[in-house]
Amino acid sequence: MQVAEVGLWVLFFQKAESDLDYIQHRLEFEIMKSLPDNPAAEPYHICHHN
């Protein structure tokens, strides 16, 4: 595999990781939006492992 191909794969994986981060934050936002407005309720966070 040539250096340019490796660089291209790195970019693809960085884009995929960025897309997954966006999806995670969007899901957290949608979940928070759908919860009832209760200030006593604890915040809901999706756990993720790096």
Sequence and secondary structure as in RCSB ss.txt:
>XXXX:A:sequence
MQVAEVGLWVLFFQKAESDLDYIQHRLEFEIMKSLPDNPAAEPYHICHHN
>XXXX:A:secstr
  HHHHHHHHHHHHHHHHHHHHHHHHHHHHHHHHS   TTS         
